Amino acid sequence: MKSKLLQLNNCSWSVSALGEQALLIKPKQDDVSLQLIHESCRIIGESSIPGVVDIIPAYESIAIIYDRLLNDLDSEIDILSNAFRHISAENHSPQKHVIPVCYELGLDWEEVENHTGMEKDRIIQIHLAGAYTVAMMGFLPGFLYLSGLNEEIACPRKQEPRSRIPAGAVGIGGKQTGVYSLESPGGWQIIGRTPLSFFDARKDPPTEVRAGNQVVFERITEKEFSKLKDRET
Protein backbone atom coordinates (compact mmCIF):
# COMPACT_ATOMS: atom_id res chain seq x y z
CA MET A 1 0.00 0.00 0.00
CA LYS A 2 1.34 3.42 -0.99
CA SER A 3 1.40 6.45 1.28
CA LYS A 4 -1.84 8.48 1.49
CA LEU A 5 -2.84 11.77 3.15
CA LEU A 6 -5.01 12.22 6.25
CA GLN A 7 -6.29 15.38 7.94
CA LEU A 8 -6.07 15.24 11.75
CA ASN A 9 -5.77 17.92 14.43
CA ASN A 10 -5.47 20.75 11.87
CA CYS A 11 -2.52 19.03 10.22
CA SER A 12 -1.89 16.91 7.13
CA TRP A 13 -0.41 13.50 7.84
CA SER A 14 1.07 10.91 5.51
CA VAL A 15 -0.29 7.42 6.18
CA SER A 16 1.56 4.26 5.16
CA ALA A 17 1.43 0.58 5.99
CA LEU A 18 3.75 -0.66 8.73
CA GLY A 19 3.60 -4.36 8.08
CA GLU A 20 0.23 -6.10 7.72
CA GLN A 21 -1.44 -4.93 10.94
CA ALA A 22 -0.19 -1.40 11.58
CA LEU A 23 -0.20 2.09 10.13
CA LEU A 24 2.48 4.75 10.42
CA ILE A 25 1.31 8.36 10.33
CA LYS A 26 3.72 11.29 10.07
CA PRO A 27 2.96 15.04 10.00
CA LYS A 28 3.77 16.68 6.66
CA GLN A 29 4.86 19.93 8.32
CA ASP A 30 8.56 20.46 9.02
CA ASP A 31 8.35 21.84 12.58
CA VAL A 32 6.78 18.84 14.33
CA SER A 33 6.11 19.43 18.01
CA LEU A 34 5.77 16.81 20.71
CA GLN A 35 2.55 18.53 21.74
CA LEU A 36 1.09 17.82 18.30
CA ILE A 37 2.18 14.17 18.46
CA HIS A 38 0.82 13.61 21.97
CA GLU A 39 -2.46 15.45 21.49
CA SER A 40 -3.06 13.53 18.25
CA CYS A 41 -2.43 10.27 20.13
CA ARG A 42 -5.12 11.29 22.61
CA ILE A 43 -7.58 11.96 19.79
CA ILE A 44 -6.82 8.60 18.18
CA GLY A 45 -7.18 6.85 21.54
CA GLU A 46 -10.60 8.41 22.17
CA SER A 47 -11.89 7.65 18.68
CA SER A 48 -12.93 4.03 19.37
CA ILE A 49 -11.51 2.86 16.05
CA PRO A 50 -12.37 -0.81 15.43
CA GLY A 51 -9.44 -3.16 15.92
CA VAL A 52 -6.94 -0.64 17.35
CA VAL A 53 -4.98 -2.28 20.18
CA ASP A 54 -2.08 0.13 20.64
CA ILE A 55 -0.99 3.66 19.75
CA ILE A 56 2.75 4.28 19.89
CA PRO A 57 4.12 7.85 19.69
CA ALA A 58 7.68 8.66 18.62
CA TYR A 59 9.33 12.05 18.21
CA GLU A 60 7.97 12.66 14.69
CA SER A 61 5.43 9.91 14.01
CA ILE A 62 2.71 7.68 15.45
CA ALA A 63 2.24 3.96 14.92
CA ILE A 64 -1.30 2.58 15.14
CA ILE A 65 -1.42 -1.17 15.84
CA TYR A 66 -4.45 -3.30 14.92
CA ASP A 67 -5.63 -6.80 15.79
CA ARG A 68 -6.66 -7.42 12.17
CA LEU A 69 -5.12 -7.38 8.70
CA LEU A 70 -5.20 -4.06 6.85
CA ASN A 71 -5.91 -4.64 3.19
CA ASP A 72 -7.25 -1.30 1.94
CA LEU A 73 -5.46 1.89 2.98
CA ASP A 74 -8.18 4.17 1.60
CA SER A 75 -10.89 2.52 3.67
CA GLU A 76 -8.73 2.69 6.81
CA ILE A 77 -8.18 6.42 6.26
CA ASP A 78 -11.96 6.89 5.86
CA ILE A 79 -12.51 5.07 9.16
CA LEU A 80 -9.90 7.25 10.88
CA SER A 81 -11.33 10.48 9.43
CA ASN A 82 -14.89 9.63 10.43
CA ALA A 83 -13.86 8.75 13.98
CA PHE A 84 -11.85 11.96 14.43
CA ARG A 85 -14.82 14.20 13.60
CA HIS A 86 -16.44 13.33 16.91
CA ILE A 87 -13.43 14.05 19.13
CA SER A 88 -12.45 17.47 20.46
CA ALA A 89 -9.07 18.71 19.24
CA GLU A 90 -8.72 21.09 22.19
CA ASN A 91 -5.58 20.63 24.25
CA HIS A 92 -5.94 18.85 27.59
CA SER A 93 -3.83 19.48 30.69
CA PRO A 94 -1.19 16.74 30.88
CA GLN A 95 -0.88 14.52 33.93
CA LYS A 96 2.06 15.45 36.17
CA HIS A 97 4.42 13.13 38.04
CA VAL A 98 6.93 13.96 40.77
CA ILE A 99 9.84 11.52 40.68
CA PRO A 100 12.07 11.33 43.78
CA VAL A 101 15.76 10.86 42.97
CA CYS A 102 18.71 9.98 45.17
CA TYR A 103 21.65 11.59 43.37
CA GLU A 104 24.11 9.96 45.77
CA LEU A 105 23.42 6.69 43.93
CA GLY A 106 24.70 8.06 40.61
CA LEU A 107 27.34 5.92 38.91
CA ASP A 108 28.90 8.38 36.47
CA TRP A 109 29.43 11.63 38.32
CA GLU A 110 33.12 11.92 37.46
CA GLU A 111 32.42 11.58 33.75
CA VAL A 112 29.49 14.02 33.81
CA GLU A 113 31.44 16.58 35.85
CA ASN A 114 34.41 16.34 33.50
CA HIS A 115 32.27 16.75 30.39
CA THR A 116 30.17 19.68 31.65
CA GLY A 117 32.95 21.40 33.59
CA MET A 118 30.57 21.78 36.53
CA GLU A 119 30.56 20.47 40.06
CA LYS A 120 28.08 17.79 41.08
CA ASP A 121 25.87 20.09 43.19
CA ARG A 122 25.46 22.56 40.32
CA ILE A 123 24.53 19.79 37.89
CA ILE A 124 21.95 18.50 40.38
CA GLN A 125 20.47 22.00 40.78
CA ILE A 126 20.05 22.34 37.02
CA HIS A 127 18.57 18.85 36.70
CA LEU A 128 16.07 19.52 39.50
CA ALA A 129 15.05 22.86 37.96
CA GLY A 130 13.91 21.24 34.72
CA ALA A 131 10.29 20.70 33.68
CA TYR A 132 10.25 17.60 31.51
CA THR A 133 7.87 15.97 29.06
CA VAL A 134 7.62 12.23 28.51
CA ALA A 135 8.55 12.33 24.84
CA MET A 136 8.08 8.60 24.30
CA MET A 137 8.61 5.23 25.96
CA GLY A 138 10.96 2.36 24.99
CA PHE A 139 13.66 0.88 24.41
CA LEU A 140 12.42 -1.50 27.11
CA PRO A 141 8.95 -1.53 28.73
CA GLY A 142 8.37 1.59 30.79
CA PHE A 143 11.65 3.39 29.96
CA LEU A 144 10.98 7.14 30.11
CA TYR A 145 12.55 9.35 27.45
CA LEU A 146 12.25 12.89 28.85
CA SER A 147 12.65 16.02 26.75
CA GLY A 148 13.45 19.40 28.27
CA LEU A 149 16.98 18.82 29.58
CA ASN A 150 19.03 21.99 29.99
CA GLU A 151 21.78 21.80 27.35
CA GLU A 152 24.33 22.95 29.93
CA ILE A 153 24.27 19.45 31.42
CA ALA A 154 23.85 17.48 28.20
CA CYS A 155 26.36 14.65 28.07
CA PRO A 156 27.10 11.98 25.43
CA ARG A 157 26.31 8.34 26.11
CA LYS A 158 29.07 6.09 27.35
CA GLN A 159 31.44 4.73 24.70
CA GLU A 160 31.16 1.29 26.29
CA PRO A 161 27.64 0.57 27.64
CA ARG A 162 27.23 -1.19 30.95
CA SER A 163 25.94 -4.75 30.92
CA ARG A 164 23.79 -4.02 33.99
CA ILE A 165 22.03 -0.85 35.09
CA PRO A 166 19.66 -1.07 38.07
CA ALA A 167 15.94 -0.44 37.77
CA GLY A 168 15.11 3.17 38.61
CA ALA A 169 18.43 4.55 37.35
CA VAL A 170 18.14 8.17 36.22
CA GLY A 171 20.50 9.11 33.44
CA ILE A 172 21.55 11.62 30.83
CA GLY A 173 21.89 10.54 27.21
CA GLY A 174 22.80 13.38 24.87
CA LYS A 175 20.21 16.15 25.19
CA GLN A 176 17.73 13.96 27.05
CA THR A 177 17.30 12.68 30.56
CA GLY A 178 15.53 9.41 31.25
CA VAL A 179 14.59 6.70 33.73
CA TYR A 180 15.36 2.98 33.44
CA SER A 181 12.17 1.17 34.42
CA LEU A 182 13.83 -2.26 34.60
CA GLU A 183 17.29 -3.62 35.19
CA SER A 184 19.00 -3.80 31.81
CA PRO A 185 22.15 -3.02 29.84
CA GLY A 186 22.51 0.63 28.91
CA GLY A 187 24.83 3.42 27.88
CA TRP A 188 23.40 6.53 29.52
CA GLN A 189 25.37 8.49 32.12
CA ILE A 190 23.74 7.55 35.44
CA ILE A 191 23.40 10.47 37.87
CA GLY A 192 20.91 9.04 40.37
CA ARG A 193 18.25 6.49 41.11
CA THR A 194 14.54 6.61 41.95
CA PRO A 195 12.85 4.04 44.21
CA LEU A 196 9.68 4.20 42.12
CA SER A 197 8.71 1.46 39.70
CA PHE A 198 7.48 2.43 36.23
CA PHE A 199 6.58 -0.99 34.88
CA ASP A 200 4.82 -3.96 36.44
CA ALA A 201 3.56 -6.68 34.09
CA ARG A 202 1.13 -7.85 36.80
CA LYS A 203 -0.81 -4.60 36.71
CA ASP A 204 -3.33 -3.37 34.15
CA PRO A 205 -2.12 -1.06 32.78
CA PRO A 206 1.47 -2.05 33.57
CA THR A 207 2.56 1.60 33.77
CA GLU A 208 0.71 4.73 34.87
CA VAL A 209 2.96 7.07 32.90
CA ARG A 210 2.07 8.02 29.34
CA ALA A 211 3.77 9.94 26.56
CA GLY A 212 2.84 13.60 26.93
CA ASN A 213 2.82 13.49 30.73
CA GLN A 214 4.89 16.06 32.63
CA VAL A 215 7.70 15.16 35.04
CA VAL A 216 9.64 17.02 37.71
CA PHE A 217 12.36 15.56 39.92
CA GLU A 218 12.62 15.84 43.70
CA ARG A 219 15.84 15.17 45.60
CA ILE A 220 15.86 12.57 48.39
CA THR A 221 18.53 11.11 50.65
CA GLU A 222 19.79 7.52 50.63
CA LYS A 223 17.79 6.88 53.81
CA GLU A 224 14.61 8.17 52.18
CA PHE A 225 15.40 6.09 49.09
CA SER A 226 15.61 2.91 51.19
CA LYS A 227 12.30 3.62 52.94
CA LEU A 228 10.47 4.32 49.69
CA LYS A 229 12.05 1.31 48.02
CA ASP A 230 10.80 -0.92 50.82
CA ARG A 231 7.27 0.37 50.29
CA GLU A 232 7.47 -0.33 46.57
CA THR A 233 8.44 -3.95 47.15
N, C-alpha and C positions, 0 to 999 in steps of 0.2 A: 504494500500500500504506500502510495506517495504522500508527501506532506501536504496538508490542507490548512486553511485558515479558520480560526474561531475567534469570535468576539466575546470577551469576558472581562468584567471589572474595568470597563472603559479602556480596554487595551486589545490589540490584535495579537493573537497567539498562533504559532505554527504547531500543527498537530501531526504526529507521525507515529507509526507502529513501533513498539518496543517489544519485540517478540510477538507471540501469538495471543497473549492475554494481558497486554499492557499498552498504554498510550503515553507518549512523552509530549508535553506541551511546553513551549518556550516563548516568552514575549518577543515580539518583533522589534520593540524599541531598544535603543542602545543602552540607555541609562536605567538598567533594571535595579529596582530597590528590593531589599528584603521585605519591606512592608507590603509591596505589591505581591510578592510570592506568598507570603504568609496569609494575607487577607484573602487571596484567591483560593488558597487551600481551604480556608474556613468556608467559603462559598461552596466549593465542590463538596466538602464534607456534609453540608447542610442540605444538599440538593437531592438526597435520596435517589441517586442514580442506580438503576438495577444492575446488580452484579459487582459493584465496586466494593473491594475488600480492604484496600489500603491506598493512602495518598501520601506520597513521599516527596517533600520539598528538598531542593538543593539550592545553591546560591543563585542560579539563573534558569531554573527549570523545575517542572513538577512531573513526577511519574504517577500515573493512575493505574492501579492494579485491579484486575477483574478476576472473577471465578469462572469465567466462560471464555470461549474463543471469540476473537473479534475478526469478523470476515469482511465487513463493509465499513470503511472509514467514514464515508459520507453519512451513513445512518447513525453512527456513534456520535458524530459532531452534532447532528440534529437533536439527538437525545440530550447531549450536554447543554446545547443552547436552550432547549425548552425548559430544562430543569433550572437553569440559572435565572430565568425570567422571574421566578417566584421567590428569589432570595435577595435580601437587602445587601447592597454593596457598601453600606456605610461602615466605617472603621469601628471596631470594637476595642475596648480597653484590654490590653494583654494581661494575662495572669502574671503575678510577680512572685519570685522565690528568693528567700534569703538563705544563702549557703554559708554555714560556718566553716572556717578554714584554720587549721593549725599550721602556721608557716614554719614553725620549728621542725616540722617533719619533712621539709623540703630536701630533696636529694641533690640538687644541682645549683646551690647558691653560689659557689665559687665561679662556675662557668657563667651564670647570669650576671653576676657582679662584674666580672672581667669584660663581658661583651658590652654592657650598658655603661660602664664606667661609674656606676652608682653604688652606694652602700646598700646593704640588705634592707635596713629600715626605710630608706627612701623608696626603694622598689615596692615594698609592701604598702606604703602609703598611697602610691600611685595606683597599685592594683586594687586596693580597697575603695578608691575614689571613683572607680569606673562604674558605669551603668551599662550592662551588657544585654544583648539579645541572643536568644538561642537561635542561631542561624540555621542549623540542621542537626541531625543526629545520625550517628554511624561512627566509626568504622566497625564498631562492635555494638551490640544492643545497649542503648541507653547512654552512649558516649555523647557528651554535650560539646558541640562546637559553638563557641561564644564570640560574637563580633563585638567591637567597641573597645578593644584594647588600646591604651595609649601607646603611640608608636615609640615613645621614649624608652619603654621597657620591652619592645619587640625583640625577639631573640631567635636565631635559627634553630631548627631541630638538631638533635645530636647526630654527629657523623656516624656513630655506631649505636644503633638502638639497643635498649636494654631487653633482655629476654623475659624480664618479669618486673612489672610495675604494679603496685598494690591498688586494689579497688579504692576509689575515693581520691586518688592522686589528682592534684590540681597543677596544671602545667601551662607553659607558654610554647607555642609552636608557630614561629613566624610572627605575623601580625594578629594572631588569635590567642585567646586563652581557652582552656577547656578542662573537662572533668572526666576522668576514667571511671566508668560505672562498674567495671569488673576488672579483676586481675588479668593482665595480659601483657604481651610484649608492647613496646612503644618507644618512640624517639623524641617525645617532647621534653622540654626542660622542666623538671618537677620542682615547684616552689612551695608546695604545701600539700595538705591532705584534709579532706572533709570526712566526718564520721557518717554522713548520710549515704543512703543507698539510692541509686537512681534506676535500678532495674531488678525486678524480682519476677521470675517466670511463673511463680505460683499465684501471683495477683492478676486481676483483670480490671483495668489494663495493667501491664507489667511495669509501666512507668507513668508518673503523674505529670512529668514535664513534657511540653510540646514545643515544636518549632514555633517561633514568634513570641514565646514567653519572655519575660524580663527577669534578669538575675542581678543581684548585688551580693557581694561577699562581706562576711563579718568575721573579725579575728577572734580566735579562741586560744586558750592555753592547752598544753598537753594534758593537764588534769581534766579540763573540760572536755577535751576530745575523748578521753578514755570513758568518762561518764556517759557521753552521748553515744559512743560506740556500743557500750553495754546495753543501752536501751534499744538500739537498732537490732541487736542480735537476740 
